[in-house]
């Protein structure tokens, strides 16, 4: 986690710190930003998995690239959500990104599941055609 804190060093972590630095907006703690990015990656995996399910038969490669992107994005988002949830010190509202981690974990598993379903469907279409 030292890399995360090194990257987020210029970001103020409390509203009073922001006021002391002359910054008008409070972006959040590094853990909350980490959970939010993981949730966005997981959401992108769900959208990609859904698109690969819908377009698998129309695409030239059977949607393999979209499927692999959904699988990879879902697993990355779910793992990051689970790790952030495991290292969180407090519950909801503490700034540890607990809610974002839960959302990232759920959406990541859904994205990976959609990607797996699309992969099975593309293989089945490949065998028929």
C-alpha positions as CSV (number, residue, x, y, z in Angstrom):
1,X,0.0,0.0,0.0
2,X,3.0,2.3,0.1
3,X,2.7,2.9,-3.6
4,X,-0.9,3.9,-3.2
5,X,0.0,6.4,-0.5
6,X,2.9,7.7,-2.5
7,X,0.7,8.4,-5.5
8,X,-2.0,10.0,-3.4
9,X,0.4,12.1,-1.3
10,X,-0.6,15.4,-2.8
11,X,-4.3,14.7,-2.1
12,X,-5.6,16.0,1.1
13,X,-7.3,13.3,3.3
14,X,-9.6,15.4,5.5
15,X,-11.7,18.5,4.8
16,X,-9.7,20.5,7.3
17,X,-6.4,19.6,5.5
18,X,-8.0,20.7,2.3
19,X,-9.0,24.1,3.8
20,X,-5.4,24.5,5.2
21,X,-4.0,23.9,1.7
22,X,-6.4,26.2,0.0
23,X,-8.1,23.4,-1.9
24,X,-11.9,23.8,-2.4
25,X,-12.8,20.2,-3.1
26,X,-12.2,17.1,-1.0
27,X,-11.5,14.1,-3.2
28,X,-11.5,11.5,-0.4
29,X,-9.0,9.1,1.3
30,X,-6.7,7.0,-0.8
31,X,-8.7,3.9,0.2
32,X,-11.9,5.4,-1.0
33,X,-10.3,6.4,-4.3
34,X,-8.9,2.9,-4.7
35,X,-12.4,1.4,-4.1
36,X,-14.0,3.8,-6.5
37,X,-11.5,2.9,-9.3
38,X,-12.1,-0.8,-8.6
39,X,-15.8,-0.3,-8.8
40,X,-15.5,1.6,-12.1
41,X,-13.3,-1.2,-13.6
42,X,-15.9,-3.7,-12.4
43,X,-18.7,-1.7,-14.0
44,X,-16.7,-1.6,-17.3
45,X,-16.4,-5.4,-17.1
46,X,-20.1,-5.8,-16.7
47,X,-20.8,-3.5,-19.7
48,X,-18.2,-5.3,-21.7
49,X,-19.5,-8.7,-20.7
50,X,-23.1,-7.7,-21.6
51,X,-21.9,-6.4,-25.0
52,X,-20.0,-9.6,-25.7
53,X,-23.1,-11.6,-25.0
54,X,-25.2,-9.5,-27.3
55,X,-22.7,-9.3,-30.1
56,X,-20.9,-12.6,-30.0
57,X,-22.5,-14.0,-33.1
58,X,-22.1,-10.9,-35.2
59,X,-18.4,-10.3,-34.5
60,X,-15.8,-11.9,-36.7
61,X,-13.8,-13.5,-33.8
62,X,-17.0,-14.5,-31.9
63,X,-16.5,-11.7,-29.4
64,X,-13.3,-13.2,-27.9
65,X,-11.6,-9.9,-27.3
66,X,-14.6,-8.5,-25.5
67,X,-15.0,-11.7,-23.6
68,X,-11.4,-11.7,-22.4
69,X,-11.7,-8.0,-21.5
70,X,-14.8,-8.7,-19.4
71,X,-13.1,-11.7,-17.7
72,X,-9.9,-9.8,-16.9
73,X,-11.7,-6.6,-15.8
74,X,-14.1,-8.5,-13.6
75,X,-11.4,-10.5,-11.9
76,X,-9.2,-7.4,-11.4
77,X,-12.1,-5.3,-10.0
78,X,-13.3,-8.2,-7.7
79,X,-9.8,-8.9,-6.4
80,X,-9.1,-5.2,-5.7
81,X,-12.5,-4.9,-4.0
82,X,-11.9,-7.9,-1.8
83,X,-8.4,-6.8,-0.9
84,X,-9.6,-3.2,0.0
85,X,-12.4,-4.7,2.0
86,X,-10.0,-7.0,3.9
87,X,-7.7,-4.2,4.9
88,X,-10.4,-1.7,5.9
89,X,-10.3,-0.7,9.5
90,X,-13.8,0.4,10.0
91,X,-17.3,0.2,8.6
92,X,-19.4,2.3,6.4
93,X,-18.7,6.1,6.6
94,X,-15.2,5.8,7.9
95,X,-13.4,6.8,4.7
96,X,-12.0,3.3,4.1
97,X,-13.9,2.6,0.9
98,X,-16.0,-0.2,2.4
99,X,-19.1,0.5,0.2
100,X,-17.0,0.9,-2.9
101,X,-15.2,-2.3,-2.2
102,X,-18.5,-4.2,-1.8
103,X,-19.8,-2.7,-5.1
104,X,-16.5,-3.6,-6.8
105,X,-16.6,-7.1,-5.5
106,X,-20.2,-7.7,-6.6
107,X,-19.9,-6.0,-10.0
108,X,-16.5,-7.7,-10.6
109,X,-18.0,-11.2,-10.0
110,X,-20.9,-10.3,-12.3
111,X,-18.6,-9.1,-15.0
112,X,-16.5,-12.2,-14.8
113,X,-19.6,-14.3,-14.9
114,X,-20.9,-12.6,-18.0
115,X,-17.6,-12.9,-19.6
116,X,-17.5,-16.7,-18.8
117,X,-21.0,-17.1,-20.2
118,X,-20.1,-15.2,-23.4
119,X,-17.0,-17.3,-23.8
120,X,-19.0,-20.5,-23.5
121,X,-21.5,-19.1,-26.0
122,X,-18.8,-18.1,-28.5
123,X,-17.3,-21.6,-28.3
124,X,-20.6,-23.1,-28.9
125,X,-21.2,-20.9,-32.0
126,X,-17.7,-21.7,-33.2
127,X,-18.5,-25.5,-33.0
128,X,-21.8,-25.1,-34.9
129,X,-20.4,-22.8,-37.6
